């Protein structure tokens, strides 16, 4: 299950548009696991570099990532993502729900 779960997560991440963000919980809901935001976080730790991993933030707009949080913030700011005065992403302005298109094969 882990591999297919991770692949579903990465399919959603790949579809997040430039200048937009989504949350770990939004991804979990999109792939049919609405209470598995933490597992999405586990998947994101192994996210392939070519995907827009920086566009996934916490539901309140906080940027996760420990040592990588400043890098995420810089990448998001470079894309024009708006931030609130307290340093969180303005989720009302740029949150997007990306539907998961399941493989029909």
C-alpha positions in Angstrom: 0.0 0.0 0.0 2.8 2.4 0.8 4.1 2.6 -2.8 0.6 3.1 -4.3 -0.3 5.7 -1.6 3.0 7.6 -2.2 2.4 7.5 -6.0 -1.1 8.9 -5.5 0.3 11.7 -3.3 2.9 12.5 -6.0 0.3 12.6 -8.7 -1.6 15.3 -6.8 1.6 17.2 -6.0 2.5 17.2 -9.7 -0.8 18.9 -10.5 -0.4 21.8 -8.1 -0.3 24.9 -10.3 2.5 27.5 -10.2 1.7 30.2 -7.5 -0.8 28.0 -5.7 -0.5 25.7 -2.7 -2.5 22.9 -1.1 -2.3 21.2 2.3 -1.4 17.8 3.4 -5.0 17.2 4.4 -6.3 18.4 1.0 -4.0 15.8 -0.6 -5.2 13.1 1.7 -8.8 13.9 0.9 -8.1 14.0 -2.8 -6.7 10.5 -2.9 -9.5 9.0 -0.8 -7.8 9.0 2.7 -9.3 12.0 4.4 -7.7 11.2 7.8 -4.2 10.5 6.6 -2.6 14.0 6.4 0.3 12.7 8.5 0.9 9.9 6.0 1.0 12.4 3.2 3.7 14.1 5.2 5.7 10.9 5.3 5.3 10.6 1.5 6.5 14.2 1.1 9.7 13.4 2.9 10.6 11.1 0.0 9.1 13.4 -2.7 11.0 13.3 -6.0 12.9 16.5 -6.5 11.3 17.3 -9.9 7.9 17.7 -8.3 6.7 21.0 -6.7 7.1 19.7 -3.2 7.4 23.3 -1.8 3.7 23.9 -2.7 2.4 21.6 0.0 1.9 23.4 3.4 0.0 22.9 6.6 -3.8 23.6 6.6 -3.2 26.9 8.5 -0.6 28.1 6.0 2.4 27.2 8.1 5.4 26.0 6.2 6.7 22.6 7.4 10.0 21.2 6.5 12.4 21.9 9.4 15.7 23.0 7.8 14.0 23.2 4.4 11.3 25.7 5.6 13.3 28.8 4.6 13.9 27.3 1.1 10.2 26.5 0.7 9.3 30.0 1.7 11.7 31.5 -0.7 10.4 29.3 -3.6 6.8 30.2 -2.8 7.6 33.9 -2.6 9.4 33.7 -5.9 6.1 32.3 -7.4 4.2 35.2 -6.0 2.4 33.2 -3.3 1.0 35.7 -0.8 1.9 35.6 2.9 0.2 36.9 6.0 2.0 39.2 8.4 2.7 36.3 10.7 4.7 34.4 8.1 2.0 31.9 7.1 0.8 31.4 3.5 -2.5 33.2 2.8 -4.5 30.1 2.2 -7.6 32.1 1.3 -5.7 33.7 -1.6 -3.9 30.8 -3.1 -5.2 27.4 -1.8 -6.2 25.1 -4.6 -7.9 21.7 -4.4 -6.3 19.4 -7.0 -8.5 16.5 -7.9 -6.8 13.1 -8.1 -7.3 11.4 -11.5 -7.1 7.7 -10.7 -5.5 5.5 -13.3 -8.2 4.0 -15.5 -6.1 1.2 -16.7 
